[in-house]
Amino acid sequence: MRYIFLLFFVLVSCESQNNIHEQNVNLLNEVITLHDELMVDMKELRSLKSQLEEAGINSEDKLLIDLDNARSSMMTFMKEFSEEFPFDKYPMDKDVYKDMDKAALSTVNAKLIDQKKSIDLVSELFEISMLNATDAIKNL
């Protein structure tokens, strides 16, 4: 009976570890996908800023400041993300998880959740600043 319990415990422990790993991979994919989409929008940020400047909008105007803040927030996100998750470490190197315990996987999970929140905020800044700049350009 003890062996059955021990086997059950090991299986549940491994399954839980695999679930956390799967959550980490899914979170990482969400973060990277949104990052990639926003990188495409970086060109649009520059274009909108140029159009506003050409229209004579002052560099101290909220529209330009918001576009710059959106761009800066993306640069900050990328720096912090790459420092937190180097390419040769987990979760960027997905195979390393096999050597990690549940606590370490959970720590990475919490960090990925924070990174997801950060990139979501960057996305909001992009969306709002681009929408406001586009509206302003239409009304010039």
C-alpha positions in Angstrom: 0.0 0.0 0.0 2.8 2.4 0.8 4.3 1.8 -2.6 1.1 2.7 -4.3 0.8 5.9 -2.3 4.5 6.8 -3.1 3.9 6.1 -6.8 0.7 8.3 -6.7 2.7 11.1 -5.0 5.5 11.0 -7.5 3.0 10.9 -10.5 1.0 13.9 -9.0 4.2 15.8 -8.3 5.5 15.3 -11.9 2.1 16.1 -13.3 1.9 19.3 -11.3 5.5 20.2 -12.5 4.5 19.6 -16.1 1.3 21.7 -15.6 3.4 24.6 -14.3 5.8 24.2 -17.2 3.0 24.2 -19.7 1.6 27.4 -18.1 5.1 28.9 -18.3 5.4 28.0 -22.0 1.9 29.4 -22.7 2.6 32.7 -20.9 6.0 33.0 -22.6 4.3 32.5 -26.0 1.7 35.2 -25.1 4.3 37.7 -24.1 6.5 37.1 -27.1 3.5 37.2 -29.5 2.3 40.5 -28.1 5.9 41.8 -28.2 6.2 40.9 -31.8 2.9 42.6 -32.7 4.0 45.8 -30.9 7.4 45.8 -32.7 5.5 46.1 -35.9 3.6 49.1 -34.4 6.9 50.8 -33.5 7.1 52.0 -37.1 3.6 53.4 -36.8 4.6 55.3 -33.7 7.5 56.9 -35.5 5.3 57.7 -38.5 2.6 59.3 -36.4 5.2 61.3 -34.5 6.8 62.6 -37.8 3.4 63.5 -39.1 2.6 65.5 -36.0 5.9 67.3 -36.0 5.6 68.1 -39.7 2.2 69.6 -38.9 3.9 71.9 -36.4 2.9 70.2 -33.2 5.3 71.3 -30.4 7.5 68.6 -28.9 6.1 69.4 -25.5 2.5 68.5 -26.7 0.9 65.6 -24.9 0.4 63.7 -28.2 4.1 63.6 -28.9 5.0 62.9 -25.3 2.5 59.9 -25.2 4.0 58.5 -28.4 7.5 58.8 -26.9 6.4 57.3 -23.6 4.9 54.3 -25.5 8.1 53.8 -27.4 10.2 54.1 -24.2 8.0 51.7 -22.3 8.6 49.1 -25.0 12.3 49.6 -24.8 12.2 49.3 -21.0 10.1 46.2 -21.3 12.6 44.5 -23.7 15.6 45.4 -21.5 14.0 44.1 -18.4 12.6 41.0 -20.1 16.0 40.0 -21.6 17.7 40.5 -18.2 15.1 38.4 -16.5 14.9 35.7 -19.1 18.2 35.2 -21.0 18.1 33.0 -24.1 20.2 30.2 -22.6 18.0 29.9 -19.4 14.5 28.6 -18.7 11.9 29.4 -20.0 13.6 30.6 -23.1 15.4 27.2 -23.2 12.4 25.1 -22.6 14.2 21.8 -22.2 15.9 22.9 -19.0 12.6 22.6 -17.0 13.2 18.9 -16.6 16.0 19.7 -14.1 13.9 22.2 -12.2 11.8 21.6 -9.1 8.2 22.7 -8.7 9.3 25.8 -6.5 11.7 27.0 -9.2 9.0 26.6 -11.9 6.5 28.4 -9.8 9.0 31.3 -9.3 9.4 31.6 -13.1 5.6 31.4 -13.4 5.2 34.4 -11.1 7.8 36.4 -13.1 6.2 35.5 -16.4 2.8 36.7 -15.0 4.5 40.0 -14.1 6.0 40.3 -17.6 2.6 39.6 -19.2 1.2 42.4 -17.1 4.0 44.7 -18.2 3.6 44.0 -21.9 -0.2 44.4 -21.6 0.5 47.9 -20.2 2.8 48.7 -23.0 0.2 47.5 -25.5 -2.4 49.9 -23.8 0.1 52.8 -24.1 0.6 52.0 -27.8 -3.1 51.8 -28.5 -4.1 55.0 -26.7 -1.2 57.1 -28.0 -1.7 55.9 -31.6 -5.4 56.4 -31.5 -5.1 59.9 -30.1 -2.4 60.8 -32.6 -4.4 59.4 -35.5 -7.5 61.4 -34.4 -5.4 64.5 -34.1 -3.9 64.1 -37.6 -7.4 63.7 -39.0 -8.5 66.9 -37.4 -5.5 69.0 -38.6 
